[in-house]
Amino acid sequence: MAKEETQKKKVPTALKRHKQSLKRRMINKMRKSRVKTAESNLNAAIKAGKNDEVKALLAKCFSELDRAASKGTIHKNKADRKKARLNARVSTMA
């Protein structure tokens, strides 16, 4: 059973779907990474207390979350929840 799973698919449609899934996986991974980077930059600015920088980073973070949600990388509700929590952190800072 394990040997069958490791062998390469031979049907052309299965090969194509496999190739597409690998490509899609890399795109999704890239989008998630961009969201995480934007969040970490925002959190660092909040901890440092840089008010002017926080507003720009919050907009960037919202943009990345919305893009990931619209493309289907993350669920829309997850993006909205993260945006609400980040906005709450920023509003308590100011």
Summary of the structure (lengths in Angstrom):
residues: 94
radius of gyration: 19.0
end to end distance: 59.0
largest distance: 59.6
contacts: 228
relative contact order: 0.11
helix: 85%
strand: 0%
